[in-house]
Amino acid sequence: MTWFILIALLGIGLTLILTEILFVPGTTIIGIFGLLVSAGGVYYGFVSFDTGTAWAILTVTLLLNFSALVFSFRSGVWNKFALADTIKSRSFDNRLEGLELGIEGIAVSDIKPIGKAEFLDKIYEVKSDSGFIRVGTKLIITKLEHNTIIVKS
C-alpha cells in the first residue's frame, strides 16, 4: 500500500507539471500544485522508507520528470495540440471590389455622417462628405480610400 501511495503521488505530480507546461503555459495553480504533490511524494518516501531508498526515490523521480519533459518536447506528440495554421487575410479585403468613382446609388438609411447605401445591388457602409443625407436620396461615390466609401448627394 505504501508503494501505491508513493507512485500515485509522484504520477499525479508529474501529470500536473506536464499539463502546466504543455497546456496551460505560465506559472499557475496547476504547476504549483503539481510541484507540491511531487514534493509530497518525495517527502512521503523519506518518511516511509530508509534513507538509501528515499534518496533513490528522489533520484528516480527527478530522472523520470526530466525524461518525460524532454521526451514530450522531442517526440512531437504535442504538435497535434498546437495551432499550425495562420490567418493571412484581413477584414474587408475585397469589400470595395467592383466599385468606382462616380457610380450612383441610393441611401438605404439616414447618413449622418455614416450610414448605409446601395450600389450595384449591394448594401455598403458609407460616409458622407457633405453632412446629413436622408434615406432614399440618390448618391454618387466621390472617394474610395482605406476601405471607406465617401459619397455626396
PASEBA-1860 file (N, C-alpha, C; in nm, 3 decimals):
! residues 153
1> MTWFILIA> 0.082/-0.119/0.000/0.000/0.000/0.000/0.087/0.126/0.000 ~ 0.201/0.120/0.068/0.292/0.234/0.075/0.344/0.268/-0.064 ~ 0.380/0.165/-0.141/0.430/0.189/-0.277/0.321/0.247/-0.366 ~ 0.199/0.201/-0.349/0.087/0.253/-0.429/0.067/0.402/-0.404 ~ 0.069/0.443/-0.278/0.052/0.585/-0.243/0.166/0.667/-0.300 ~ 0.289/0.614/-0.287/0.406/0.685/-0.338/0.399/0.702/-0.489 ~ 0.368/0.597/-0.562/0.360/0.603/-0.709/0.245/0.693/-0.752 ~ 0.133/0.688/-0.681/0.020/0.774/-0.715/0.055/0.921/-0.696
9> LLGIGLTL> 0.119/0.955/-0.586/0.159/1.094/-0.562/0.255/1.144/-0.670 ~ 0.356/1.064/-0.699/0.455/1.104/-0.798/0.395/1.111/-0.939 ~ 0.306/1.018/-0.970/0.240/1.019/-1.103/0.147/1.139/-1.121 ~ 0.070/1.169/-1.017/-0.020/1.285/-1.024/0.061/1.413/-1.034 ~ 0.169/1.422/-0.958/0.255/1.540/-0.965/0.314/1.559/-1.103 ~ 0.364/1.451/-1.163/0.420/1.459/-1.299/0.314/1.499/-1.400 ~ 0.195/1.442/-1.388/0.087/1.476/-1.480/0.049/1.623/-1.470 ~ 0.041/1.675/-1.351/0.006/1.816/-1.333/0.116/1.908/-1.386
17> ILTEILFV> 0.241/1.872/-1.366/0.351/1.954/-1.417/0.351/1.954/-1.569 ~ 0.331/1.837/-1.632/0.324/1.831/-1.779/0.204/1.910/-1.831 ~ 0.093/1.902/-1.762/-0.025/1.978/-1.802/0.004/2.127/-1.795 ~ 0.072/2.169/-1.692/0.107/2.312/-1.677/0.197/2.358/-1.791 ~ 0.298/2.281/-1.823/0.395/2.324/-1.923/0.337/2.319/-2.064 ~ 0.259/2.218/-2.094/0.215/2.197/-2.231/0.080/2.257/-2.264 ~ -0.011/2.263/-2.170/-0.147/2.307/-2.200/-0.183/2.442/-2.138 ~ -0.127/2.474/-2.023/-0.160/2.598/-1.953/-0.029/2.670/-1.922
25> PGTTIIGI> 0.037/2.727/-2.025/0.167/2.789/-2.002/0.159/2.905/-1.902 ~ 0.265/2.922/-1.829/0.270/3.027/-1.728/0.265/2.964/-1.590 ~ 0.304/3.038/-1.492/0.303/2.986/-1.356/0.163/3.001/-1.299 ~ 0.091/2.893/-1.297/-0.045/2.895/-1.245/-0.056/2.794/-1.131 ~ -0.174/2.785/-1.081/-0.201/2.698/-0.966/-0.177/2.550/-1.001 ~ -0.196/2.514/-1.128/-0.178/2.374/-1.168/-0.032/2.332/-1.152 ~ 0.060/2.415/-1.201/0.202/2.383/-1.190/0.250/2.382/-1.046 ~ 0.206/2.480/-0.969/0.245/2.486/-0.828/0.191/2.365/-0.753
33> FGLLVSAG> 0.066/2.330/-0.781/0.007/2.213/-0.716/0.080/2.086/-0.758 ~ 0.122/2.075/-0.885/0.198/1.959/-0.931/0.332/1.948/-0.860 ~ 0.400/2.062/-0.842/0.526/2.060/-0.767/0.505/2.019/-0.622 ~ 0.398/2.069/-0.562/0.369/2.033/-0.422/0.337/1.885/-0.408 ~ 0.261/1.831/-0.502/0.226/1.688/-0.495/0.352/1.603/-0.514 ~ 0.438/1.643/-0.610/0.563/1.568/-0.630/0.653/1.577/-0.508 ~ 0.664/1.697/-0.451/0.745/1.714/-0.329/0.685/1.633/-0.215 ~ 0.552/1.629/-0.208/0.486/1.548/-0.105/0.516/1.400/-0.123
41> GVYYGFVS> 0.522/1.355/-0.249/0.556/1.216/-0.275/0.698/1.183/-0.233 ~ 0.792/1.274/-0.261/0.931/1.252/-0.218/0.940/1.255/-0.065 ~ 0.871/1.348/-0.003/0.869/1.356/0.144/0.811/1.227/0.203 ~ 0.704/1.178/0.141/0.643/1.051/0.186/0.743/0.937/0.174 ~ 0.825/0.941/0.068/0.930/0.839/0.053/1.032/0.847/0.165 ~ 1.071/0.970/0.205/1.167/0.985/0.314/1.108/0.942/0.448 ~ 0.979/0.964/0.467/0.915/0.927/0.593/0.890/0.777/0.601 ~ 0.854/0.715/0.490/0.811/0.575/0.491/0.924/0.475/0.472
49> FDTGTAWA> 1.034/0.515/0.412/1.142/0.420/0.380/1.271/0.465/0.446 ~ 1.371/0.375/0.439/1.502/0.411/0.495/1.568/0.516/0.403 ~ 1.674/0.577/0.451/1.737/0.690/0.383/1.788/0.653/0.244 ~ 1.848/0.539/0.229/1.900/0.498/0.097/1.788/0.483/-0.006 ~ 1.679/0.420/0.033/1.565/0.404/-0.056/1.502/0.539/-0.088 ~ 1.494/0.628/0.011/1.436/0.760/-0.010/1.518/0.841/-0.110 ~ 1.651/0.835/-0.097/1.734/0.908/-0.195/1.720/0.846/-0.334 ~ 1.705/0.716/-0.342/1.682/0.650/-0.471/1.549/0.695/-0.530
57> ILTVTLLL> 1.446/0.709/-0.446/1.315/0.757/-0.492/1.328/0.900/-0.546 ~ 1.401/0.986/-0.474/1.423/1.123/-0.519/1.496/1.125/-0.653 ~ 1.600/1.045/-0.667/1.676/1.040/-0.792/1.591/0.990/-0.908 ~ 1.516/0.882/-0.884/1.430/0.827/-0.989/1.321/0.928/-1.026 ~ 1.265/0.996/-0.929/1.162/1.097/-0.955/1.217/1.209/-1.042 ~ 1.333/1.261/-1.007/1.394/1.369/-1.087/1.426/1.321/-1.229 ~ 1.480/1.201/-1.242/1.512/1.148/-1.375/1.386/1.125/-1.459 ~ 1.282/1.070/-1.398/1.157/1.046/-1.471/1.091/1.177/-1.513
65> NFSALVFS> 1.087/1.275/-1.425/1.027/1.403/-1.460/1.104/1.471/-1.573 ~ 1.236/1.474/-1.561/1.318/1.536/-1.666/1.306/1.460/-1.797 ~ 1.309/1.326/-1.790/1.297/1.244/-1.912/1.161/1.263/-1.978 ~ 1.056/1.269/-1.899/0.921/1.288/-1.955/0.911/1.423/-2.025 ~ 0.967/1.527/-1.965/0.965/1.659/-2.029/1.042/1.660/-2.160 ~ 1.162/1.604/-2.158/1.245/1.602/-2.280/1.177/1.518/-2.387 ~ 1.128/1.401/-2.351/1.062/1.314/-2.449/0.937/1.380/-2.506 ~ 0.859/1.446/-2.422/0.735/1.507/-2.470/0.762/1.620/-2.568
73> FRSGVWNK> 0.870/1.693/-2.550/0.901/1.801/-2.643/0.970/1.750/-2.769 ~ 1.055/1.649/-2.757/1.130/1.600/-2.873/1.049/1.507/-2.963 ~ 0.954/1.437/-2.908/0.880/1.337/-2.987/0.782/1.400/-3.084 ~ 0.742/1.524/-3.059/0.646/1.590/-3.148/0.502/1.551/-3.122 ~ 0.478/1.477/-3.015/0.342/1.438/-2.981/0.256/1.561/-2.958 ~ 0.311/1.665/-2.901/0.234/1.784/-2.865/0.206/1.874/-2.984 ~ 0.268/1.845/-3.099/0.237/1.924/-3.219/0.094/1.904/-3.265 ~ 0.033/1.794/-3.227/-0.107/1.771/-3.261/-0.198/1.871/-3.190
81> FALADTIK> -0.154/1.920/-3.075/-0.234/2.013/-2.997/-0.205/2.158/-3.031 ~ -0.095/2.182/-3.101/-0.055/2.320/-3.131/-0.126/2.370/-3.256 ~ -0.148/2.499/-3.261/-0.208/2.563/-3.378/-0.103/2.574/-3.487 ~ -0.128/2.513/-3.602/-0.029/2.512/-3.710/-0.066/2.610/-3.821 ~ -0.192/2.644/-3.835/-0.234/2.733/-3.942/-0.233/2.878/-3.895 ~ -0.211/2.966/-3.989/-0.218/3.108/-3.958/-0.317/3.174/-4.053 ~ -0.377/3.279/-4.008/-0.470/3.354/-4.090/-0.392/3.464/-4.160 ~ -0.396/3.465/-4.291/-0.318/3.562/-4.368/-0.405/3.670/-4.429
89> SRSFDNRL> -0.534/3.653/-4.425/-0.622/3.754/-4.484/-0.655/3.860/-4.381 ~ -0.713/3.969/-4.431/-0.755/4.077/-4.343/-0.904/4.098/-4.363 ~ -0.963/4.170/-4.272/-1.105/4.202/-4.282/-1.128/4.295/-4.399 ~ -1.234/4.271/-4.470/-1.280/4.359/-4.577/-1.178/4.374/-4.689 ~ -1.100/4.272/-4.722/-1.003/4.284/-4.831/-1.071/4.314/-4.964 ~ -1.182/4.247/-4.993/-1.248/4.263/-5.122/-1.377/4.343/-5.110 ~ -1.389/4.420/-5.008/-1.512/4.492/-4.980/-1.547/4.592/-5.088 ~ -1.449/4.662/-5.141/-1.475/4.767/-5.240/-1.459/4.719/-5.384
97> EGLELGIE> -1.446/4.590/-5.402/-1.427/4.535/-5.536/-1.548/4.564/-5.625 ~ -1.522/4.617/-5.743/-1.628/4.648/-5.838/-1.680/4.790/-5.828 ~ -1.645/4.861/-5.724/-1.690/4.998/-5.708/-1.589/5.094/-5.772 ~ -1.641/5.201/-5.830/-1.555/5.302/-5.891/-1.609/5.440/-5.857 ~ -1.529/5.540/-5.880/-1.573/5.678/-5.859/-1.685/5.710/-5.957 ~ -1.784/5.783/-5.912/-1.892/5.827/-5.999/-2.011/5.732/-6.007 ~ -2.003/5.615/-5.948/-2.116/5.522/-5.951/-2.228/5.581/-5.867 ~ -2.349/5.569/-5.919/-2.464/5.622/-5.848/-2.533/5.512/-5.768
105> GIAVSDIK> -2.588/5.553/-5.654/-2.660/5.460/-5.569/-2.768/5.535/-5.494 ~ -2.824/5.468/-5.394/-2.932/5.528/-5.316/-2.908/5.503/-5.168 ~ -2.940/5.601/-5.085/-2.924/5.588/-4.941/-3.032/5.495/-4.886 ~ -2.990/5.392/-4.816/-3.082/5.294/-4.758/-3.118/5.335/-4.615 ~ -3.033/5.413/-4.552/-3.059/5.466/-4.419/-3.016/5.612/-4.418 ~ -3.052/5.682/-4.312/-3.001/5.818/-4.298/-2.849/5.811/-4.284 ~ -2.782/5.902/-4.353/-2.636/5.908/-4.346/-2.601/6.034/-4.267 ~ -2.553/6.016/-4.146/-2.530/6.130/-4.057/-2.402/6.116/-3.976
113> PIGKAEFL> -2.289/6.126/-4.016/-2.231/6.125/-4.149/-2.203/5.984/-4.200 ~ -2.234/5.880/-4.120/-2.213/5.742/-4.166/-2.348/5.673/-4.170 ~ -2.368/5.593/-4.274/-2.493/5.519/-4.288/-2.478/5.411/-4.394 ~ -2.592/5.360/-4.442/-2.593/5.252/-4.540/-2.643/5.304/-4.674 ~ -2.583/5.252/-4.781/-2.625/5.289/-4.916/-2.614/5.167/-5.006 ~ -2.693/5.168/-5.112/-2.694/5.056/-5.205/-2.630/5.098/-5.336 ~ -2.529/5.021/-5.378/-2.462/5.040/-5.506/-2.451/4.905/-5.573 ~ -2.489/4.898/-5.699/-2.478/4.774/-5.778/-2.544/4.656/-5.706
121> DKIYEVKS> -2.662/4.677/-5.650/-2.741/4.575/-5.582/-2.675/4.518/-5.457 ~ -2.582/4.590/-5.398/-2.521/4.551/-5.271/-2.529/4.669/-5.176 ~ -2.541/4.639/-5.048/-2.550/4.744/-4.948/-2.412/4.760/-4.882 ~ -2.366/4.885/-4.875/-2.236/4.919/-4.819/-2.253/5.023/-4.709 ~ -2.155/5.025/-4.620/-2.148/5.133/-4.522/-2.072/5.248/-4.587 ~ -2.129/5.367/-4.582/-2.069/5.482/-4.649/-2.055/5.599/-4.552 ~ -1.974/5.694/-4.595/-1.954/5.815/-4.515/-1.983/5.935/-4.605 ~ -2.055/6.031/-4.551/-2.092/6.150/-4.627/-1.985/6.257/-4.610
129> DSGFIRVG> -1.950/6.323/-4.721/-1.859/6.436/-4.709/-1.935/6.569/-4.711 ~ -2.069/6.559/-4.720/-2.149/6.682/-4.724/-2.250/6.690/-4.610 ~ -2.227/6.616/-4.501/-2.317/6.623/-4.386/-2.430/6.523/-4.394 ~ -2.547/6.561/-4.338/-2.662/6.473/-4.326/-2.726/6.447/-4.463 ~ -2.757/6.319/-4.491/-2.827/6.280/-4.614/-2.944/6.192/-4.573 ~ -3.064/6.225/-4.621/-3.185/6.149/-4.586/-3.192/6.018/-4.664 ~ -3.266/5.921/-4.604/-3.290/5.793/-4.668/-3.363/5.816/-4.801 ~ -3.328/5.739/-4.902/-3.391/5.749/-5.033/-3.325/5.849/-5.128
137> TKLIITKL> -3.226/5.924/-5.081/-3.158/6.023/-5.164/-3.060/5.953/-5.257 ~ -3.050/6.001/-5.381/-2.952/5.947/-5.476/-2.813/5.996/-5.437 ~ -2.716/5.906/-5.447/-2.579/5.934/-5.405/-2.482/5.910/-5.520 ~ -2.364/5.971/-5.509/-2.254/5.948/-5.604/-2.129/5.923/-5.520 ~ -2.052/5.821/-5.559/-1.926/5.792/-5.491/-1.823/5.896/-5.534 ~ -1.765/5.966/-5.436/-1.664/6.068/-5.467/-1.522/6.022/-5.436 ~ -1.505/5.934/-5.336/-1.372/5.884/-5.300/-1.383/5.740/-5.251 ~ -1.278/5.662/-5.276/-1.262/5.527/-5.222/-1.123/5.522/-5.159
145> EHNTIIVK> -1.116/5.527/-5.028/-0.985/5.524/-4.962/-0.992/5.452/-4.829 ~ -0.892/5.371/-4.802/-0.879/5.299/-4.675/-1.007/5.222/-4.641 ~ -1.061/5.150/-4.739/-1.184/5.072/-4.720/-1.302/5.157/-4.679 ~ -1.301/5.283/-4.713/-1.410/5.373/-4.683/-1.468/5.427/-4.813 ~ -1.599/5.424/-4.823/-1.668/5.478/-4.939/-1.721/5.615/-4.898 ~ -1.674/5.720/-4.965/-1.718/5.856/-4.935/-1.812/5.901/-5.046 ~ -1.929/5.950/-5.004/-2.034/5.985/-5.101/-2.082/6.129/-5.081 ~ -2.151/6.176/-5.182/-2.220/6.304/-5.170/-2.354/6.290/-5.240
153> S> -2.449/6.376/-5.204/-2.581/6.368/-5.265/-2.590/6.456/-5.387
END
